[in-house]
């Protein structure tokens, strides 16, 4: 019998009073990985109340001691990393090496923020009165709602939860149902580190019920969300109505520009990795490849040659690329491939559904289109799958114009040996993450992360920038009588 995954509210694991569960399906084998609670709106209220009751004591514990608890959580995740990675691979269809790498990244995130417990909490500022001292210190928001997607079920929750906790907030965490079995294993690592009751609460269920109840709860002080742009707008509306500080990370339609002087072997490798690793299910995945016309054919031929070497099989320790994470995402990817053909783009590689005795799950061949124009849907809309659109440009200026001609602005990359071209790209590209001679899909936890335009709203995530969202600044003027 597959394990039933429980909620974690006020330090206790419990079933939902609804009596209903949601099955999490292995997209490689279509077998059930686990059953998670389909919780009620009333249980969201219980979780928020538990976090509210715990916030004063958690804040008063002090930043150093909170850091020590996060170090223990990191040890627990590291100790259980193979089991967590196996669960992640089973639940999401990620290859095992990718799943293990993400879990190890989670350990590093926890240790990074645990070390914040020993870093400065404010600054001394000269006061106009020489008999006074003026300084700043950070105060927590209070109760923070954390809503995360299915594509990185270890890294994304931890890069939100860890800074929220170290800076003195308490948390109500709602993962995507498709990734909730993996998320529960991470929460268990907090539980085993003896985190005080109510500091971290974990509740699962549908977005329309549990997610909606959480974002509309008037006792939240902050909410951080990663997911689709349509849901992000609902979060922003609810947070604005309730006066809640919010942070949104949403979609991307990330370009890579390849200039004539680029190292084409490096560019091809980066495009394949950025576009097809994790089955293209990354907000920073390469989606559009804008190639200088004089080298377009050479680049295309190299890309197709290397793409033909990609291995796809049901052994997640050996396969280069896994399946789409769910039947819904599988159908979305196939729909966009059909849309690309209907719009007049030319499918020059892959794009077929893969079904066989060996491949029973939601597998799709990586797809490469050419003859793509900027007004086509496959050039404008986030597909979140292994689909790349090749486009031509006669100059750097034209390439940048094409790259910027979308609603999103998360990540962008250029391949060139010319420093001047790189600097022009850095200055003119509309993206929050800008990379030179590197794939678009690269996020480092010690650096600020976020986009522009429809990709992000609010202050940046990760690195020291996380402090700007999870805390408020107090300015103190102190003078003795």
C-alpha positions in Angstrom: 0.0 0.0 0.0 1.4 3.4 -1.0 2.0 5.7 2.0 -0.4 8.4 2.7 1.3 11.7 3.3 0.0 13.8 6.1 -0.2 17.5 6.8 2.1 19.0 9.4 0.4 21.6 11.5 1.6 23.0 14.9 4.3 20.3 15.1 1.9 17.4 14.5 1.4 15.2 11.4 -2.4 14.8 10.8 -4.9 13.7 8.2 -7.3 16.2 6.7 -10.9 16.1 8.0 -12.1 16.0 4.4 -11.1 12.3 4.2 -10.0 12.9 0.6 -6.5 12.4 -0.9 -4.8 13.4 -4.1 -2.7 10.8 -5.9 0.8 11.8 -7.0 1.7 9.8 -10.1 5.2 8.8 -11.4 5.2 10.3 -14.9 7.7 7.7 -16.1 5.8 4.6 -15.1 2.3 6.0 -14.3 2.4 4.3 -10.9 1.2 6.0 -7.7 4.1 7.5 -5.7 2.0 8.6 -2.8 -1.4 10.0 -1.7 -1.5 13.5 -0.1 -4.2 15.2 1.8 -6.8 17.2 -0.1 -7.2 19.6 2.8 -10.0 22.0 3.7 -10.1 25.8 4.0 -10.6 25.4 7.7 -7.3 23.5 8.0 -5.5 26.4 6.3 -6.9 28.6 9.0 -5.5 26.2 11.7 -2.1 26.3 10.0 -2.0 30.1 9.9 -3.2 30.3 13.5 -0.4 28.0 14.6 2.2 30.1 12.8 0.7 33.3 14.3 0.9 31.8 17.8 4.6 30.7 17.3 6.0 33.9 15.7 6.8 35.8 18.9 8.8 33.0 20.6 10.5 32.2 17.3 11.6 35.8 16.8 12.8 36.0 20.4 14.9 32.9 20.1 17.4 35.0 18.2 19.0 34.8 14.8 22.0 32.8 15.9 20.0 30.1 17.5 17.6 29.9 14.5 20.7 29.4 12.4 21.8 26.5 14.5 18.4 24.8 13.8 18.8 25.3 10.1 22.3 23.7 10.3 20.6 20.6 11.8 18.0 20.6 9.0 20.8 20.7 6.4 22.5 17.7 8.1 19.2 15.8 8.0 18.7 16.6 4.3 22.2 15.6 3.5 21.9 12.3 5.5 18.7 11.5 3.5 19.7 12.9 0.2 19.6 9.6 -1.8 16.1 8.8 -0.5 14.9 12.3 -1.2 16.4 12.3 -4.7 14.9 8.9 -5.5 11.5 10.2 -4.4 12.0 13.4 -6.4 13.0 11.4 -9.5 10.0 9.1 -9.1 7.5 11.9 -8.5 8.7 14.4 -11.1 10.3 12.1 -13.7 13.6 14.0 -13.4 16.7 12.0 -14.1 18.3 10.7 -10.9 21.5 12.8 -11.4 19.4 15.9 -11.7 17.3 15.0 -8.7 20.4 14.3 -6.6 22.0 17.6 -7.7 18.9 19.5 -6.7 18.9 17.9 -3.3 22.5 18.7 -2.7 21.8 22.2 -3.8 19.1 22.3 -1.1 21.7 21.4 1.5 23.8 24.3 0.3 20.9 26.7 0.5 20.1 25.7 4.0 23.8 26.1 5.1 24.0 29.5 3.4 21.0 30.9 5.3 22.0 29.1 8.5 25.2 31.2 8.4 23.1 34.3 8.2 22.6 33.7 11.9 26.1 35.0 12.5 26.0 38.0 10.1 25.2 41.6 10.9 21.6 42.6 11.5 21.8 46.3 10.7 24.0 49.4 10.3 25.1 52.4 12.5 24.3 55.8 10.9 25.8 59.1 12.0 23.2 61.1 14.0 22.8 64.9 13.9 22.9 64.9 17.7 26.4 63.9 18.9 25.0 62.6 22.1 22.8 60.1 20.3 23.4 56.9 18.3 21.3 56.0 15.3 21.2 52.6 13.8 19.0 50.2 11.8 17.9 46.7 12.7 15.8 44.1 10.9 12.4 42.9 12.1 10.5 39.9 10.6 7.3 40.3 8.7 5.5 37.7 10.8 3.6 34.9 9.1 4.7 34.1 5.6 2.7 32.0 3.1 5.0 29.9 0.8 3.5 28.5 -2.4 5.8 26.5 -4.7 5.6 24.8 -8.1 6.3 21.2 -9.0 9.4 21.5 -11.1 12.0 22.0 -8.3 10.3 20.5 -5.3 13.4 20.7 -3.1 15.3 23.8 -4.2 12.5 26.3 -4.6 10.8 25.6 -1.2 14.1 25.8 0.6 15.2 29.0 -1.1 11.9 30.5 0.3 11.6 28.7 3.6 15.2 29.0 4.8 15.4 32.8 4.6 11.9 33.3 5.9 12.9 31.3 9.0 16.3 32.7 9.6 15.0 36.2 9.6 12.4 35.3 12.3 9.3 34.6 10.4 7.0 31.6 10.7 5.8 29.8 7.6 2.7 28.1 6.1 4.0 26.0 3.2 1.7 24.8 0.4 3.6 22.8 -2.3 2.1 21.8 -5.7 0.2 18.6 -5.2 2.2 16.9 -8.0 5.4 17.4 -5.8 4.0 17.1 -2.3 5.5 13.7 -1.5 9.0 15.1 -2.0 8.1 18.2 -0.1 6.9 16.2 2.9 10.3 14.5 3.1 11.9 18.0 3.3 9.4 19.0 6.1 10.3 15.8 7.9 13.9 17.0 8.0 12.7 20.2 9.8 10.6 18.1 12.2 13.6 15.9 13.1 15.7 19.0 13.8 13.1 19.8 16.6 11.9 23.0 15.1 9.5 24.5 17.6 5.8 23.8 17.1 4.0 26.1 14.7 7.1 27.6 13.2 6.8 25.6 9.9 3.4 24.3 8.8 2.8 22.1 5.8 -0.5 21.7 4.1 -1.5 20.1 0.9 -4.5 20.3 -1.4 -5.9 21.9 -4.5 -4.9 25.4 -5.6 -8.6 26.4 -6.0 -9.3 25.5 -2.3 -6.1 25.4 -0.2 -4.2 27.9 -2.3 -7.1 30.3 -2.5 -7.7 30.1 1.2 -4.0 30.8 2.0 -3.6 33.8 -0.3 -6.8 35.3 1.0 -6.1 34.8 4.7 -6.0 38.2 6.4 -3.6 37.0 9.1 -0.7 36.6 6.7 2.0 39.2 6.7 3.8 38.1 3.6 3.4 35.7 0.7 6.0 34.4 -1.7 4.9 32.5 -4.9 6.5 30.8 -7.8 4.3 29.5 -10.6 2.2 30.6 -13.6 1.6 34.2 -14.5 -2.2 33.7 -14.3 -2.1 32.4 -10.7 0.5 35.0 -9.8 -2.0 37.7 -10.8 -4.5 36.2 -8.4 -1.9 36.2 -5.6 -1.1 39.9 -6.3 -4.7 40.9 -6.2 -5.4 39.1 -2.9 -2.2 40.4 -1.3 -2.9 44.0 -2.4 -6.5 43.8 -1.1 -5.3 42.6 2.3 -2.2 44.8 2.5 0.2 41.9 2.5 3.7 42.1 1.2 4.2 39.8 -1.8 6.9 38.4 -4.0 6.1 36.7 -7.3 8.3 34.6 -9.6 6.5 33.6 -12.8 7.2 32.7 -16.3 10.0 33.1 -18.8 10.5 33.0 -22.6 14.2 33.0 -22.4 16.4 33.9 -25.4 19.9 32.8 -26.3 21.7 35.0 -28.9 24.5 33.3 -30.9 26.8 35.7 -32.8 29.1 34.9 -35.7 32.2 35.0 -33.6 30.9 32.6 -30.9 32.4 29.2 -30.1 29.7 27.2 -31.7 30.4 23.9 -30.0 30.0 25.6 -26.6 26.9 27.4 -27.8 25.3 24.2 -29.0 26.0 22.4 -25.8 24.6 25.2 -23.8 21.4 25.4 -25.9 20.8 21.7 -25.6 21.3 21.7 -21.9 19.4 24.9 -21.3 16.5 23.9 -23.5 16.1 20.2 -22.9 17.5 19.3 -19.4 14.8 18.9 -16.9 12.6 18.3 -20.0 12.6 22.1 -20.5 10.5 22.5 -17.3 12.5 25.4 -15.9 11.4 29.0 -15.7 14.9 29.8 -17.0 15.0 27.2 -19.8 16.2 28.2 -23.2 13.1 28.7 -25.4 14.3 31.0 -28.3 17.7 30.8 -30.0 18.5 33.8 -32.2 21.4 33.1 -34.5 23.3 35.6 -36.6 22.4 34.8 -40.2 25.9 34.2 -41.5 26.4 31.2 -39.3 22.8 30.1 -39.0 23.1 26.9 -41.2 26.3 25.8 -39.5 24.9 26.3 -36.1 21.7 24.5 -37.0 23.5 21.5 -38.4 25.7 21.2 -35.3 22.6 21.5 -33.0 20.7 18.8 -34.9 23.7 16.5 -34.9 24.1 16.8 -31.1 20.3 16.6 -30.5 20.2 13.2 -32.3 22.5 11.8 -29.6 20.1 12.5 -26.7 19.1 9.3 -25.0 15.6 8.8 -23.6 14.7 5.7 -21.7 12.8 4.6 -18.5 16.0 4.2 -16.5 16.2 7.5 -14.7 19.8 6.9 -13.7 20.8 6.5 -17.3 18.4 8.6 -19.4 19.6 12.0 -20.5 16.1 13.5 -20.4 13.0 12.4 -18.5 9.2 12.7 -19.2 7.0 15.7 -18.8 6.0 15.9 -15.2 2.3 15.2 -15.6 -0.3 14.3 -18.2 -1.5 17.9 -18.3 2.0 19.2 -19.1 2.5 16.4 -21.6 -0.7 17.5 -23.5 0.3 21.2 -23.3 3.7 20.5 -24.9 2.1 18.4 -27.7 -0.5 21.1 -28.2 2.2 23.8 -28.7 4.1 21.6 -31.1 0.9 21.3 -33.2 0.3 25.0 -32.9 3.8 25.7 -34.2 3.1 23.6 -37.3 -0.2 25.3 -37.8 1.4 28.7 -37.6 3.8 27.9 -40.4 7.0 27.1 -38.4 9.0 24.1 -39.7 9.6 21.3 -37.3 13.1 20.0 -38.1 13.7 17.7 -35.2 11.7 15.5 -32.9 8.4 16.6 -31.4 6.8 13.2 -31.3 5.0 11.6 -28.4 7.0 8.5 -27.3 4.9 5.5 -26.4 6.2 1.9 -26.3 6.4 -1.1 -24.0 9.4 0.5 -22.4 8.1 4.1 -22.3 4.7 4.1 -20.8 4.8 7.6 -19.3 4.5 11.1 -20.5 7.5 11.2 -22.9 8.0 13.7 -25.7 10.9 14.0 -28.0 12.8 17.2 -27.8 11.6 19.5 -30.6 13.4 22.1 -32.7 11.5 24.5 -35.0 12.9 26.9 -37.6 11.3 29.6 -39.8 9.8 31.0 -36.6 8.6 34.6 -36.6 8.3 36.8 -33.6 4.5 37.0 -33.7 4.0 33.2 -33.5 2.7 31.7 -30.2 5.6 29.4 -29.9 7.8 32.5 -29.9 5.7 34.4 -27.4 4.2 32.0 -24.9 5.9 29.9 -22.2 5.6 26.2 -23.2 7.5 24.8 -20.2 8.7 21.8 -22.2 11.5 20.6 -24.5 10.8 22.9 -27.4 13.3 25.3 -29.0 12.5 27.9 -31.7 15.4 28.9 -34.0 15.3 32.5 -35.3 17.6 34.5 -37.5 19.0 38.0 -37.1 21.4 40.0 -39.3 23.0 42.0 -36.5 23.3 42.2 -32.7 20.9 45.1 -32.6 18.2 43.1 -34.5 18.9 40.0 -32.2 18.3 42.1 -29.1 15.2 43.6 -30.5 13.8 40.1 -31.2 14.9 38.9 -27.8 13.1 41.8 -26.0 9.9 41.4 -28.0 8.0 39.3 -25.5 6.0 39.9 -22.3 8.6 38.1 -20.1 12.1 39.1 -19.0 13.6 36.4 -16.7 16.8 35.1 -18.2 18.9 35.7 -21.3 22.2 34.6 -22.7 24.6 35.6 -25.4 27.5 33.7 -27.0 30.3 35.9 -28.4 34.0 36.5 -28.1 33.6 40.3 -28.5 33.6 42.2 -25.2 31.8 45.2 -26.7 29.0 43.0 -28.0 28.7 41.4 -24.6 28.5 44.8 -22.9 25.9 46.0 -25.3 23.8 42.9 -24.6 24.2 43.3 -20.9 23.0 47.0 -21.1 20.1 46.5 -23.5 18.6 43.1 -22.8 15.4 43.2 -20.8 16.0 40.4 -18.3 16.8 40.0 -14.6 19.4 37.2 -15.1 22.0 38.0 -17.8 24.6 35.4 -18.8 27.5 35.6 -21.2 28.9 32.4 -22.9 26.7 30.3 -20.5 23.3 28.7 -20.8 20.2 30.6 -19.8 19.2 28.1 -17.2 21.6 28.9 -14.4 20.6 30.1 -10.9 23.0 30.4 -8.0 21.6 30.6 -4.5 24.1 33.2 -3.3 23.1 35.7 -6.0 19.9 37.7 -6.4 17.3 36.0 -8.6 14.3 37.5 -10.4 13.1 39.0 -13.6 11.5 42.0 -15.2 8.2 42.7 -17.0 5.7 39.8 -16.5 8.4 37.4 -15.1 8.6 38.9 -11.5 6.9 41.2 -9.1 8.5 42.4 -5.9 12.1 42.3 -4.6 14.6 39.6 -5.6 14.9 36.1 -4.1 18.1 34.3 -2.9 21.4 35.6 -1.7 21.5 38.7 0.6 18.6 40.1 -1.5 16.2 37.8 0.3 16.5 39.9 3.4 14.8 42.8 1.7 11.6 40.7 1.3 11.5 38.8 4.5 12.3 41.7 6.9 11.3 45.2 7.6 13.9 47.9 8.5 13.6 49.7 11.8 15.5 52.9 12.2 16.4 53.5 15.9 17.4 56.9 17.4 18.9 56.3 20.9 19.8 59.0 23.3 20.4 58.8 27.0 18.7 61.3 29.3 
